[in-house]
Amino acid sequence: MAAHRFQDHVVLITGGANASGIGAVTASLFLAEGAKVFIADLEERDIASYLGSKNVGFCKCDVSSPEECEAAVQACVEIHGRIDILFHNAGMLCPPAHVPNQDVGVFQKVLLTNLGGLFYLSKVVIPYMQKQGKGSIIATASTSGLSGAMSISPYAASKAAVINLVQTIALDHAKDGIRVNAVAPGLIDTPMTAGFSQMPALRDDMLSNIPMGRAGKPEEVGKAVLFLASEDASFITGHVLRVDGGTSADCSGSPDVVKHLAAMQRQR
Ligand SMILES: NC(=O)c1ccc[n+]([C@@H]2O[C@H](COP(=O)([O-])OP(=O)(O)OC[C@H]3O[C@@H](n4cnc5c(N)ncnc54)[C@H](O)[C@@H]3O)[C@@H](O)[C@H]2O)c1
């Protein structure tokens, strides 16, 4: 049998308390490969059932607070003895609105959660990784951070800044043996996007923008995270791995434009 890639590696995951979310599914993949996992989230929610395992730790943590991020890193090191991989995955969306109608408080909370969390956690985790001479940091960005995204300016700007921060930390700490990367998911079926299923017309339009014609599964993001965290990615840092069924490879325009182009082809 092949050796587990992450035997006894310690992985701190933020935003992993929803069983069908990207964080918890990625935690299961790490556990299956021998890792010890520590989850930091606002509530225990679905993970309460497997918290008895000696390989799983948890603390309540609001990642928009620098103090709570520091406490989460310390709790992880106390329970598991070290920290090899940080996966900053906690994130929040904002309601759709143009800038004049976006709430300033929402803007600030989204920025502090999605971006601030990565900064605060990295600030505390990097010195541990420097002492170990090795480490891997991975953040969940989004295809919304690769270009503008209509009506969700706080979210899109926060994810764009996550990508930039990932690249900068990667440069600053490449010689410390710390690799820093991001995944950029497109539409993935998780609790965050469950509401779209209640609006079939919106969901159909979203799916028609995805070249592979379907939403992604959380494990498809998790497998990309494990790749970036593994020795297979030993020369990869400052990278953004898109997990989006081809969405960000396409700049053809709206589904209507694509339909017109298809009709033109049929006429030739
Ligand atoms: N689902 C998608 O289509 C999609 C696409 C691109 C990016 N993402 C990103 O993936 C990540 C995971 O989201 P998901 O889709 O699995 O949904 P999810 O709702 O299951 O996961 C988000 C998690 O973050 C936690 N969280 C939110 N605010 C927090 C805070 N302040 N402190 C600590 N934890 C907090 C939530 O409690 C939840 O467990 C997010 O960063 C999200 O922006 C999701």
The ligand as a Gaussian input file, in Angstrom:
#p B3LYP/6-31G(d) Opt

LIG

0 1
 N      -19.100000      27.449000      -2.964000
 C      -18.603000      28.185000      -3.954000
 O      -19.156000      28.246000      -5.078000
 C      -17.317000      28.938000      -3.737000
 C      -16.692000      29.500000      -4.868000
 C      -15.501000      30.194000      -4.684000
 C      -14.959000      30.333000      -3.441000
 N      -15.590000      29.798000      -2.352000
 C      -14.968000      29.963000      -1.047000
 O      -14.817000      28.701000      -0.439000
 C      -14.716000      28.889000       0.959000
 C      -15.570000      27.865000       1.677000
 O      -16.921000      28.102000       1.386000
 P      -17.989000      26.948000       1.123000
 O      -18.528000      27.176000      -0.237000
 O      -17.429000      25.636000       1.466000
 O      -19.186000      27.375000       2.074000
 P      -19.407000      27.144000       3.662000
 O      -20.451000      28.133000       4.016000
 O      -19.652000      25.719000       3.951000
 O      -18.011000      27.530000       4.287000
 C      -17.687000      28.767000       4.850000
 C      -17.228000      28.488000       6.262000
 O      -16.581000      29.665000       6.745000
 C      -17.041000      29.856000       8.071000
 N      -16.894000      31.271000       8.421000
 C      -17.546000      32.331000       7.881000
 N      -17.163000      33.459000       8.504000
 C      -16.242000      33.095000       9.446000
 C      -15.504000      33.801000      10.401000
 N      -15.601000      35.132000      10.522000
 N      -14.662000      33.112000      11.218000
 C      -14.546000      31.761000      11.104000
 N      -15.231000      31.034000      10.216000
 C      -16.076000      31.699000       9.387000
 C      -18.488000      29.422000       8.065000
 O      -18.960000      29.177000       9.378000
 C      -18.402000      28.172000       7.204000
 O      -18.101000      27.035000       7.975000
 C      -15.083000      30.341000       1.231000
 O      -13.898000      31.089000       1.426000
 C      -15.756000      30.769000      -0.048000
 O      -15.640000      32.153000      -0.275000
 C      -16.757000      29.094000      -2.476000

